[in-house]
Amino acid sequence: MIIIKKNNIKKIYFILILILIIFQIILIAHRNSFELKYFFKFHLSNIGLKDGIKNQKIFDIVSLIKKNDLKRYNLAHDLFDQKNKFEKIHHKLYQRVIEASYPSKFSENSNIIISLNKKKFSTCELVDKRGNIYVFKC
């Protein structure tokens, strides 16, 4: 009789732990705005990029990096809000571009520059344009 009760208790604990794990997965998915429509399209490249990046400027920069297959790039200072006194690393734009453009890498020494200001880089070769974002090779 005692053996039967131990087995039942183990089963009950197992089911409770399994239910807790399932609830935690649902909670995490809700917090991260997970959508099931992307789950079955995991094999497609850049799936969810448009929905995941709400800022049009960030989306244009990342699209240009991916479209031109840039391995290394630099972001011009005119992309950042000059009113904000923080360094580049604190900017949402900087962080989101770095994350979304992976495996491309940000490099201060890169000759590929992404900018809003076409006149500032007029001596450089214009590689591509999307909206008001330009890619220059200097």
C-alpha positions in Angstrom: 0.0 0.0 0.0 2.8 2.4 0.8 4.5 1.7 -2.5 1.3 2.5 -4.4 1.0 5.9 -2.5 4.6 6.8 -3.3 4.1 6.2 -7.0 0.9 8.2 -7.0 2.6 11.1 -5.1 5.5 11.0 -7.6 3.0 11.2 -10.5 1.2 14.1 -8.9 4.4 16.0 -8.4 5.5 15.3 -11.9 2.2 16.6 -13.3 2.3 19.7 -11.1 5.9 20.5 -12.2 4.9 20.0 -15.8 2.0 22.3 -15.5 4.2 25.0 -13.8 6.7 24.7 -16.6 4.0 25.1 -19.3 2.6 28.2 -17.5 6.1 29.7 -17.3 6.6 29.2 -21.0 3.2 30.8 -21.7 4.2 33.8 -19.4 7.6 34.2 -21.1 6.0 34.1 -24.6 3.4 36.7 -23.6 6.1 39.1 -22.1 8.2 38.8 -25.3 5.2 39.3 -27.6 5.7 35.9 -29.1 3.4 35.1 -32.0 2.6 31.6 -33.2 2.7 32.7 -36.8 6.5 33.0 -36.7 6.9 29.6 -34.9 6.3 27.5 -38.0 8.3 29.9 -40.3 11.5 29.5 -38.3 13.5 28.4 -41.4 12.8 31.7 -43.3 15.5 34.4 -43.1 14.7 37.7 -41.4 11.2 36.4 -40.3 9.6 38.9 -38.0 12.2 41.7 -38.7 9.6 44.1 -39.9 7.3 43.5 -37.0 10.1 43.3 -34.5 11.7 46.7 -35.3 9.0 49.4 -34.9 11.3 52.4 -35.6 11.5 53.1 -39.3 15.0 54.6 -39.2 16.4 51.5 -37.4 14.6 49.2 -39.9 16.0 51.1 -42.9 19.6 50.9 -41.5 19.3 47.2 -40.8 17.7 46.5 -44.2 20.6 48.4 -45.9 23.2 46.4 -44.0 21.6 43.1 -44.9 20.8 44.0 -48.5 24.4 45.0 -49.2 25.8 42.2 -47.2 28.0 44.5 -45.2 30.5 42.7 -43.0 31.7 45.8 -41.1 30.0 49.2 -41.0 30.2 52.5 -39.1 27.3 54.7 -38.0 27.7 58.4 -38.6 27.0 60.8 -35.6 24.1 62.5 -37.5 22.0 59.3 -37.0 21.8 60.0 -33.3 19.7 62.5 -31.4 22.1 65.4 -30.7 19.9 66.6 -27.8 20.8 63.5 -25.8 24.1 64.0 -23.9 24.8 60.2 -23.5 27.5 58.4 -25.5 26.5 56.3 -28.5 26.4 53.1 -26.5 23.3 54.4 -24.5 21.2 55.1 -27.6 18.4 52.7 -28.5 19.2 53.1 -32.2 22.8 52.1 -31.7 21.8 49.0 -29.6 19.0 47.9 -31.9 21.1 48.2 -35.1 23.9 46.2 -33.5 21.6 43.4 -32.4 19.5 43.2 -35.6 22.4 43.4 -38.1 24.3 40.5 -36.6 26.5 38.8 -37.9 27.6 42.1 -39.4 29.8 44.1 -37.1 30.0 47.7 -36.1 33.5 49.1 -36.4 34.7 52.7 -35.9 37.5 52.0 -38.5 35.2 50.8 -41.3 35.2 52.5 -44.6 31.5 51.8 -45.0 29.5 54.6 -43.3 25.8 54.8 -42.8 24.5 58.4 -42.6 21.5 60.7 -42.9 23.7 63.5 -44.3 24.4 63.1 -48.0 26.4 66.4 -48.2 28.8 65.5 -45.5 30.0 62.5 -47.4 29.8 63.9 -50.9 33.4 62.9 -51.6 32.6 59.3 -50.9 31.0 56.7 -53.2 27.2 56.3 -52.6 26.6 52.6 -52.4 22.9 52.4 -51.6 19.9 54.5 -50.3 16.7 53.6 -48.5 14.4 56.4 -47.4 16.7 59.1 -46.1 19.4 56.7 -45.0 22.6 56.5 -47.1 25.4 54.0 -47.3 28.8 55.4 -48.3 32.1 53.8 -49.1 35.0 56.2 -48.2 
